[in-house]
Amino acid sequence: MSQETTYLELSEVDGGAHKFYEVVVDGSELTVRYGRIGEQGQVKSSSFADQAKARAAAAKKIGEKVRKGYAPAVRGVRQRRPVSRRQIVSTRSTARTAPVLWRYDSGAPAFGIFVDGQHCMIGNERGVITTLGHDAQVLGQVRLPDGVKCIVADDAWIYAGCDDGNVYDLSGKVPRVAYAIAPDIDIYWLDIHDGVLGVSDAGGGISAVDHEDEFLWRRPGRGSSAWMVRCDDDGIYHGHSQGVTGYDWRTGQERWHSRTGAVLFGWQEGDHVFAGTATREVVRLSKRGRAEQSFRCDAPVFSCATAPDGRYVFAGDSHSSIYCFDRAGNRLWKLGTGCGSAYSMQYHDERLYVVTTGGYLACVDASEAAVRAAEAGSVPQVVDVKAPREAPAPVSSTVVEVVRHVDGGVVVQCVEERGRLRVQVVSDGYRPDWSVQFPKGIREPGARYLVTEVRESGRGGFYRAYGDIRRLL
C-alpha cells in the first residue's frame, strides 16, 4: 500500500502563527506530526481496522486544520521563527555568598519570574512554568509549547511570553493564547498594561498591540537589541542599544529620548523607569526622560528591580553578583548568588527573588540583619527544593471544556463583524456594544461561552475575560 502524506502550514504575519501539521496514512496506521515550523515537533500515531478508516480519520483532522486557516505547503520553504537567547558567560562572583533561604532548580536557564503576596513563578527555556509558595512548596506546573521569555502581570491577569511568538493568559486552569506576535518580529521582551501589549525586538523595534491582538502601531526604534519595554497608563518606555525612548501608547509618537549605555534590562516604579546597562550601571530616569541617578556596578547589568517607591534599587550582573543601593545611589552591599547570574529579579517583602543562568529561582533574605551576617560570612543553610519528577506535557490552548447549563459566571457570544470575529457579553448588566478581550484560538462564529468573570478595562471601552472558559452547548 502506498503512503499518503498531507503537509499543511499556518504562517500569517497579521496573526503571528508559524506552525505546521503533517498527516501520514500508511496502510491502517495514521501518524500526525505538528509543531513550530523548522522544528521536529510532536508525533502521535493511531491504528485503525483498515486503510479506509485511517483515511477517514485523516480527512477529519485535515478538515479541522483547514477551517482554522492551515493551507497545503512545501516542507522547508518557510524558515523557523527567529528566537534569540541572551548569551552570558557566567563567572562565579568573588563576593561573599548572599543569604539564600531556598532555591528551586527548574532544569534550564530561566528568564521568567513573577512574585506576589501568594506565590512565586519561574518560567524557563524549556517552556516549563513552576509555581511555588513563599514557603518553597511547589504548588503547580504547566508547560508551554516553547521557551518562556518573560512573565508579566496586568492587574489580576498574569501573562507568559513564549518563544513560539504567543503570549499566554495564565489566569485560568488552561493557558490561553491572548496575543500572537507577527513571525517577522524576533521578540526580546514584553510588557502589558490594561490590555495593551508592548513588544521590543532584536532589531530595536517597538510595537503596541491592542486587546483584540491587532497592531496599534509599529516603529523601527532608535537602536538595536531592545531588551527593555515597560508600559503604563501614559506611555511605553523602550530600552535599546542607544538608550531609552518614551512613546505615546496610543499613537507611537516619540515623546523623548535619553542616551544611556546599551540597555540590557528595564524596570519601572511609579514615576520612574530604571535601565540596566552594559556600561555597568543602572540609570534612573523620570518618565519625562530626565536621567536622575546612576547606580554603579562592577560588571554589565543584566537585571534590575526596586523596592516599593524606589527606596532600594537592586541589580544583577554577568558575574553572578547581586547589588543593593539606596535611593541616592550609595552601594549598600554586593553578594554572590551561588547559582548563576540573575537574568531577572523581583523584590517582595524584604526578599529578593532571582531567576538565573543556572535555571534556579532563588529566594534571598534581603533584610538588613541577614545581609550583615552574610557579609561577615554567616549564611543560612540553603534549602534545595526538588522539582516534580516529570515535567508536564505541553498544553493545548485550543481545547475547551463543554457544558450544557449556566451555573454562575458570565455568558459571552462570538459574532462576526466586517470579516472579523468579535466576542460580546450576552448576560444582563453589561454593555452589549463593547467587545471582550478573549482568546482568538477558540473563537467560533455563533458559539457561546461561559467565563468565570468579565471585568471592565481600566481605560474603559471594552471588557476582559478572566478565569476559566467553557463552551456552552
C-alpha angles and dihedrals in degrees: 000000000000122000116243119206129187117186121191134178136195111200117147126161093213095048098036095223116145107173142127133212122195125187121192124187113194109173107302092342122100119195124185122192121184142160143096117343110261096029133092092244129192125310130212125180132194135183125218136189092256143348093269092060091045090052091049092052090047092050090052092052093046091049091052091053095045090053088055092055104269116142136190112274143167114257114244099021094100117055125225119270110271114255122188125201124196107243115215126173093210115213122195112254118251090209124095116276119272120241096263110186096189141345134200120209108217093184099242139050110287134211101164121089135159128172131180137152094286107039152348127239133200126189120192140193091268090062095250116141115194124191119206134179120239086256088064095251114144106239101178150328137219130179125216122204094257144010119312115243098185145331116229135178128223110184104296094348125091119199133190121206111215135200089240087073095254130118111214126210107223097187095102135052090268123043110244128200105251097170133017112202119216110264094234089065112089097207119221102166143353138201133175137200126181092341096311111119122208117203126191120189148195093265092054094257127144128207137181120209124192130223091273090058092251126130116261088185144326129210135182093230128214101277143012137261096040105198096163134069126153127174134199140159092288111032154348118254116207126195122194143142093301100045135267127326128191122215137186104251093218102049107015091237111157112243101178145344128210122191116226133148116292106300116236101170139005140209136177134205124176109305096357142072123205123211122199108207144197087238091075099258145096111226121206113210131181114239087252090064103258116139106229109169143008125213109201122216132178099241139021111303115237099173140015140178140167141222115245112299090010095275088142127029120203130196138183121206136201091258096067094259128130125203139199125204134179122238092268093058099258113146109237098180148342122205138164123251095215090214107065140286117320110250091180136000143187133190123220132166098338092317128106114210118199134181114207150201086255091060096251133139102209127189112211122195100231096180115126094244094051093047093049090050091049092050087055090052099260116122132161121257103268116235111225109211115213120230120228111274095246129029113231121257116261111279124245106228094191098060111103127190112236123222132179102206137046110243108170124317130077128294118226131177134212114230134176118241121179092334096314129102113237131179123222134180116259098180118096121264098043134097108260092203094061119090123228124232098239135159111275095209094070101039115122124174111261095005120137124214136194113224126190092229141351116206131188114247118250093247092042128227099098143036130239124219113229130190129356124003123207130175119239119223 
